Amino acid sequence: MGEKRLVVQYMVRGSNKSADRGSEGRARSFIVAPRIIYELDFLFVLLFDRIARSIVRAFELERALASSMIRTHPLVYGARAIGYTVISIFVGMSIVSLAALLGSNILVLASILMIGILIPIVVFTSFIAYPVIMRSRRRNLTESELPFLASYASIMARGGISLASAMEAFRRSQLFQGLRIEAQEFFRRIGLFGRDPITALEEIASYHPSQVFRDFILGYVITLRTGADVIHYLETKVEDFFRRQGEMIRQMVQRLGVYIEIYMLVTIVGGISLFVLFTSAGGIQIGGRYSGTDPMILIFYNFLGLPLFSAAIMYAAHTTQPRWGIEFRDISYAALFSALFAPILYLTVVIMTGGYLVYSGIFTRQSVLGQISGISAALLTVSIPTWLAYRRATKGLRALERHAASYIEDVSELRKTGLSPEKSLIEASKRDHGSLNPVVRRLATALSIGMDIEDAVRMSLHNTRSWLLRVMFRFTIDSIKVGGGSPEVFYLLARYSASISEAYERLRSSLRLYIIMPYIGAILFLVTSVVYLSLVIARPIPGLGGEVDVASIHKLNMIASTAAIVNAWIMGLVAGKISGLSIGEGFKHASLITIVSTIALWIFSLSTMPP
């Protein structure tokens, strides 16, 4: 037993040492959390040792953790999954018992019971799915940036630089996410474990989740060991990557199309079906009388379920799309800053339109429309300034990237005349390159006064947000410093840049087809809800007598309309992320869909709903 405790302590300490290192130097209160996690892991391994081993074998956690670069011992991870699942079972039982003691109605109790059952399932599934998600993320990141690695390696190979040495540039660069992680792992194996560069490349490739990356690295290693032509191999692989881009784009478009179709099905068909089932099952009786059934199920679905599902779809789209871009922090700041004014505008509109009456229990057509107008105004307060900030930040980026390829091609032609690389850059800037002219002329001015090329490029690209342009100039600098900037290198760089820019444009044009679906879905959901309430529920049946309970109709209409407006705004974000490859683009569509939905709601409510 004592030996087992020592082994457990060794595994748990090894699995948590990164967390311990991360907490060094912090305040004392922040060191408590890693210590608690360490103690819990120690307890879980002691209690669930055998079950954890079965979990590791059943779900192949050892390989999954290795390929996802999660540095946790598989046995510790399996025991952690079981331990937190057991804790969540007790939490779920406590929630259900508390609801039963409080005497909730049968619908609420059934919902809480379902939540209590789902909590441990979600916890266990999350632990099993996390390595799969991280492995998929690592694969997608690497494959989206692999053409740049192959291009850079082929350019550097002409200057006598090996792939192992070229990895240093990706370790220092902030432009690449996936390749930077791989380069850091490469140098970690060399510095920490004493591996030689070729062995380190083999080890990284052997457990890598991307078959494309694995074939590329192992092919390079075999070519190097057999003494074959490395330059020819790298250039052949680059050509192969760009030839396959058309097929990759087609597959990506199909996958994103499936995502948005599933999203429309769950959001529109699911939302309308649940609304109709709720009203027809007794939520609102025919003739508009309120039966007393709690509409909490509608609220949970529309204000919790659908937003979470939308976030999942956007994350799935994010993992599918290429990581070709720079994060715009000022856009995030614009969204947060605008959100501060959203409550003020909401209160202003609600007071001016009479929407505040719903807080006093007065539900009329005007008060409901006022409430919806206030919500729409608040959402537009967030989305419109954010989209304007995004538009200002990205305006002209695509044109810059198109002109950059032609500029580097001009440099290649000038190099063939015998001019030096710096002189070629200066002379090429005298030609017309459209929106790129300010950038290349700043570069030419800096080079003319004798500034180092790296400093000159950094100055010329100041406030330029194009990720692809920064990558192209980074490759240009390294090709000049290492290989002397030969005409062949500049020609290859221009060809690669044009191919990447063209692929990006093809992807964007292929995805524009899906932009109309959220608009149709949002209007369909909103109009169906209002028309159903006004024509089916709010009309008394001839011969049965009685009056329509107008307040109940308007109360349910406010829930349905609010859900329609909020989810229409979220649909715009999803549409922008899928079709425009950016959440920033989604704020434009969110604004447009919200405006269209609000106008449609006013028209149909005024023409069909009782006052």
SVG drawing of the C-alpha trace seen along z (x, -y; Angstrom):
<svg xmlns="http://www.w3.org/2000/svg" viewBox="-73 -59 97 61">
<polyline fill="none" stroke="black" stroke-width="0.4" points="0.0,0.0 2.9,-2.3 4.5,-1.7 1.2,-2.4 0.9,-5.7 4.4,-6.7 3.5,-5.8 0.3,-7.8 2.1,-10.8 4.7,-10.6 2.0,-10.5 -0.1,-13.3 2.9,-15.6 4.0,-15.0 0.6,-15.8 0.2,-19.0 3.7,-20.4 2.8,-22.7 0.0,-24.1 2.4,-24.5 5.0,-26.3 2.3,-28.5 1.3,-29.5 4.8,-30.5 5.1,-34.1 1.4,-34.7 -0.5,-35.8 -1.0,-33.1 -4.7,-32.9 -4.1,-31.9 -1.9,-29.0 -4.7,-27.3 -6.5,-26.2 -3.7,-24.1 -3.1,-22.5 -6.7,-21.5 -6.6,-20.0 -3.5,-18.1 -5.1,-16.7 -8.3,-15.7 -6.3,-14.0 -4.4,-12.1 -7.7,-11.0 -9.3,-10.1 -6.4,-7.8 -6.5,-6.0 -10.2,-5.4 -10.8,-4.8 -7.6,-3.2 -9.1,-0.1 -12.0,-2.0 -9.6,-4.7 -7.5,-2.0 -10.5,-0.6 -11.5,-4.1 -8.0,-4.7 -8.2,-1.5 -11.8,-1.9 -11.3,-5.4 -7.6,-5.2 -6.8,-8.2 -3.0,-7.6 -2.8,-8.3 -5.5,-11.0 -3.7,-12.9 -0.4,-12.6 -1.7,-13.7 -3.6,-16.6 -0.5,-17.7 -2.3,-17.5 0.6,-16.8 -1.4,-14.7 -0.8,-11.1 -3.6,-9.0 -4.3,-7.2 -4.6,-10.6 -6.9,-11.9 -9.1,-8.9 -9.4,-9.0 -10.2,-12.7 -13.0,-12.1 -14.6,-9.4 -14.1,-11.5 -15.7,-14.7 -18.5,-12.6 -19.2,-11.1 -19.2,-14.6 -21.6,-15.8 -24.0,-12.9 -24.3,-14.1 -24.8,-17.7 -27.6,-16.6 -29.3,-14.6 -29.1,-17.6 -30.8,-19.9 -33.6,-17.4 -34.2,-16.8 -34.3,-20.6 -36.8,-21.1 -39.0,-18.3 -38.9,-19.7 -39.9,-23.2 -43.0,-21.6 -42.5,-22.7 -45.2,-21.8 -44.8,-18.7 -43.4,-20.4 -40.7,-22.3 -39.8,-19.2 -39.5,-17.1 -37.2,-19.7 -35.0,-19.8 -34.9,-16.0 -33.7,-16.0 -31.1,-18.6 -30.0,-16.5 -29.6,-13.5 -27.8,-15.4 -25.2,-17.0 -23.0,-13.9 -23.5,-12.8 -22.2,-16.2 -19.3,-16.2 -18.1,-12.7 -18.6,-13.4 -16.7,-16.7 -13.7,-14.9 -13.7,-12.3 -14.4,-14.9 -11.8,-17.4 -8.8,-15.5 -10.7,-14.9 -11.5,-18.6 -8.0,-19.7 -6.7,-17.1 -9.0,-18.3 -8.0,-21.9 -4.3,-21.0 -4.9,-19.2 -7.0,-22.1 -4.5,-24.7 -1.5,-22.9 -3.2,-21.9 -4.4,-25.5 -0.8,-26.8 1.1,-23.9 1.3,-25.5 3.2,-28.4 5.6,-26.1 6.3,-24.2 6.6,-27.5 9.0,-29.0 11.0,-25.8 11.4,-25.6 12.5,-29.3 15.0,-28.8 16.3,-25.6 17.6,-27.5 19.7,-29.5 21.0,-26.3 18.8,-26.4 17.3,-23.1 13.7,-22.7 14.9,-22.2 16.6,-25.6 13.6,-27.2 11.4,-26.1 13.2,-28.8 11.5,-31.5 8.0,-30.0 8.9,-29.7 9.6,-33.4 6.8,-34.5 3.4,-35.7 1.8,-35.3 1.2,-31.5 -0.7,-29.8 -0.4,-26.1 3.1,-26.1 4.4,-28.1 3.1,-25.4 4.8,-22.7 8.0,-24.6 8.0,-25.1 7.4,-21.3 10.3,-20.7 12.8,-22.8 11.4,-21.4 12.4,-17.9 15.8,-19.1 16.5,-21.1 14.8,-19.0 15.3,-15.5 18.5,-15.9 17.0,-14.7 18.7,-15.5 16.6,-17.6 15.7,-14.7 14.6,-12.5 12.6,-15.4 10.8,-15.9 10.0,-12.1 8.7,-12.1 6.4,-15.1 5.1,-13.5 4.5,-10.1 1.8,-11.3 0.5,-14.2 -3.2,-14.1 -2.8,-15.5 -2.1,-12.8 -1.0,-15.6 1.5,-17.0 2.8,-13.6 3.4,-12.6 5.1,-15.9 7.5,-15.7 8.3,-12.0 8.8,-12.4 11.3,-15.2 13.1,-13.0 13.4,-10.1 14.5,-12.5 17.2,-13.9 18.5,-10.5 18.6,-9.0 20.5,-12.0 17.8,-12.9 17.1,-16.4 15.5,-18.2 14.7,-21.4 12.9,-19.4 10.9,-17.5 9.8,-20.7 8.8,-22.5 6.9,-19.4 5.0,-19.3 4.2,-23.0 2.8,-22.5 0.8,-19.5 -0.6,-21.6 -1.8,-24.3 -3.3,-21.8 -5.3,-20.3 -6.6,-23.6 -9.6,-23.5 -10.7,-20.1 -10.0,-21.4 -12.1,-24.5 -15.0,-22.3 -15.0,-20.1 -14.9,-23.1 -17.8,-24.7 -19.8,-21.5 -19.1,-21.1 -20.0,-24.7 -23.2,-24.2 -24.1,-21.2 -23.5,-23.3 -25.8,-26.1 -28.5,-23.7 -28.5,-21.9 -28.6,-25.3 -31.6,-26.4 -33.4,-23.1 -32.9,-23.2 -33.6,-26.9 -36.6,-27.4 -38.3,-24.0 -37.5,-23.2 -38.5,-26.6 -41.8,-26.7 -42.7,-23.1 -42.1,-23.7 -44.1,-26.8 -47.1,-25.2 -46.9,-22.1 -46.8,-24.3 -49.9,-26.2 -51.9,-23.2 -51.0,-21.1 -52.7,-23.5 -50.4,-26.4 -53.0,-28.7 -56.5,-27.3 -58.4,-28.0 -60.1,-31.3 -57.0,-32.7 -57.7,-31.7 -54.5,-31.0 -54.5,-27.5 -51.8,-28.3 -49.1,-26.0 -45.7,-27.4 -44.0,-28.7 -40.6,-28.0 -39.9,-25.4 -40.2,-28.0 -37.9,-30.4 -35.3,-27.7 -35.2,-26.7 -35.2,-30.1 -33.0,-32.0 -30.6,-29.3 -30.7,-26.3 -30.6,-28.2 -27.8,-30.7 -25.7,-27.8 -26.4,-25.8 -25.5,-28.9 -22.2,-29.2 -21.5,-25.6 -22.1,-26.1 -19.9,-29.1 -17.1,-27.2 -17.5,-24.3 -17.3,-26.8 -14.2,-28.4 -12.4,-25.0 -13.2,-24.3 -12.2,-27.6 -8.5,-28.5 -6.7,-30.6 -5.7,-33.3 -6.1,-36.6 -5.1,-38.9 -7.2,-39.4 -8.7,-42.8 -8.7,-43.8 -10.1,-47.2 -13.2,-45.6 -13.7,-43.6 -13.2,-46.8 -15.8,-48.5 -18.3,-45.8 -17.7,-46.0 -17.9,-49.8 -21.1,-49.8 -22.6,-47.2 -22.3,-49.8 -24.7,-52.1 -27.2,-49.4 -29.2,-49.4 -29.5,-53.2 -30.9,-53.1 -33.2,-50.2 -34.7,-52.1 -35.1,-55.3 -37.0,-53.4 -39.1,-51.4 -40.2,-54.6 -40.9,-56.5 -43.0,-53.6 -44.8,-52.5 -43.0,-49.1 -42.4,-49.7 -46.0,-48.8 -45.2,-45.1 -43.3,-45.4 -46.6,-46.4 -48.4,-43.3 -50.1,-45.3 -49.8,-43.4 -51.2,-45.2 -50.2,-45.3 -48.5,-48.7 -46.6,-47.7 -45.3,-44.5 -44.2,-46.3 -42.5,-48.9 -40.7,-46.2 -39.6,-44.6 -38.4,-47.9 -36.3,-48.5 -34.6,-45.1 -34.0,-45.7 -32.5,-49.1 -30.2,-47.6 -29.0,-44.9 -28.4,-47.4 -26.4,-49.6 -24.0,-46.8 -23.8,-45.5 -23.8,-48.6 -20.8,-50.4 -18.9,-47.1 -19.5,-46.4 -18.4,-50.0 -15.2,-49.4 -14.7,-46.1 -15.4,-47.7 -12.9,-50.5 -10.3,-48.0 -10.7,-45.6 -11.4,-48.1 -9.1,-47.5 -7.3,-44.4 -8.2,-42.1 -7.0,-44.7 -3.7,-45.0 -3.2,-41.3 -3.9,-41.1 -1.5,-43.9 1.2,-42.5 1.7,-39.4 2.1,-41.7 4.6,-43.9 6.8,-40.9 6.6,-39.6 7.9,-43.0 10.8,-42.7 11.6,-39.3 11.7,-40.8 14.0,-43.6 16.3,-41.1 16.8,-39.4 18.4,-42.6 21.2,-42.4 19.9,-44.9 20.4,-44.2 17.3,-43.1 17.1,-46.4 17.4,-48.4 14.8,-46.1 12.3,-46.8 12.9,-50.6 12.5,-50.5 9.4,-48.3 7.7,-50.8 7.8,-53.4 5.2,-51.4 1.5,-51.7 0.3,-49.0 -3.1,-50.5 -3.9,-50.6 -0.4,-49.1 1.4,-52.2 1.6,-53.9 3.1,-50.8 5.8,-50.1 6.7,-53.8 7.3,-54.0 9.4,-50.9 11.4,-52.5 12.0,-55.7 13.3,-53.8 15.6,-51.7 16.9,-54.8 18.1,-56.4 20.0,-53.3 17.7,-51.7 18.0,-48.0 15.4,-46.0 13.8,-44.5 13.3,-47.9 12.2,-49.3 9.5,-46.6 8.3,-47.0 7.9,-50.8 6.1,-50.4 3.7,-47.9 2.8,-50.0 -1.0,-50.0 -1.4,-47.5 -3.8,-44.8 -3.4,-42.3 -2.1,-39.0 -1.2,-37.7 0.7,-40.9 2.7,-40.6 3.5,-36.9 4.6,-37.8 7.0,-40.5 8.3,-38.3 9.2,-35.7 10.7,-38.4 13.0,-39.6 14.2,-36.1 14.8,-35.2 17.0,-38.3 18.9,-37.7 19.5,-34.0 19.4,-33.3 20.4,-36.7 17.0,-37.3 17.6,-35.5 15.1,-36.0 13.9,-32.4 13.1,-32.9 11.1,-36.1 9.3,-34.3 8.3,-31.5 7.2,-33.9 5.0,-35.8 3.5,-32.6 2.8,-31.3 1.3,-34.6 -1.0,-34.8 -2.2,-31.2 -3.0,-31.8 -4.9,-35.0 -6.8,-33.4 -7.8,-30.5 -9.1,-32.8 -11.2,-34.7 -12.6,-31.4 -13.6,-30.4 -15.4,-33.6 -17.2,-33.6 -18.4,-30.0 -19.8,-30.8 -21.9,-33.8 -24.6,-31.4 -25.5,-30.6 -26.0,-34.2 -29.7,-34.4 -30.7,-31.4 -30.6,-33.2 -32.7,-36.1 -35.4,-33.8 -35.3,-31.7 -35.6,-34.7 -38.6,-36.2 -40.2,-32.8 -39.9,-32.2 -41.2,-35.6 -44.1,-35.7 -45.2,-32.2 -45.4,-32.9 -47.4,-36.1 -49.8,-34.7 -50.4,-31.5 -51.3,-33.5 -53.5,-35.9 -55.3,-33.5 -55.5,-30.3 -55.4,-31.1 -56.7,-34.6 -59.9,-33.9 -62.9,-32.7 -64.6,-29.6 -68.1,-30.5 -70.9,-28.9 -68.7,-28.3 -69.1,-31.8 -66.6,-33.5 -64.2,-36.2 -60.6,-36.2 -58.1,-36.6 -56.1,-39.3 -53.6,-39.8 -52.5,-36.1 -52.2,-36.3 -50.0,-39.4 -47.9,-37.8 -47.1,-34.8 -46.6,-37.0 -44.0,-39.0 -42.1,-35.7 -42.2,-34.5 -41.3,-37.9 -38.5,-38.6 -37.1,-35.1 -37.4,-35.8 -35.6,-39.1 -32.8,-37.9 -32.2,-34.7 -32.5,-36.7 -29.6,-38.8 -27.6,-35.7 -28.4,-34.2 -26.7,-37.2 -23.6,-36.4 -23.7,-32.8 -24.3,-33.9 -21.3,-36.3 -19.0,-33.7 -19.9,-31.0 -20.2,-33.1 -17.8,-36.0 -15.3,-33.9 -15.4,-36.4 -17.6,-37.3 -16.9,-40.9 -18.7,-40.4 -21.6,-38.8 -22.3,-42.1 -23.4,-43.6 -25.8,-40.8 -27.0,-40.8 -27.9,-44.5 -29.7,-44.0 -31.7,-40.9 -32.7,-42.7 -34.0,-45.7 -35.9,-43.6 -37.4,-41.4 -38.4,-44.4 -40.2,-46.0 -41.9,-42.8 -43.0,-42.3 -44.6,-45.8 -46.4,-45.2 -47.9,-41.8 -48.7,-42.8 -50.5,-45.9 -52.5,-44.2 -53.4,-40.9 -53.0,-41.1 -55.9,-42.5 -55.1,-45.8"/>
</svg>
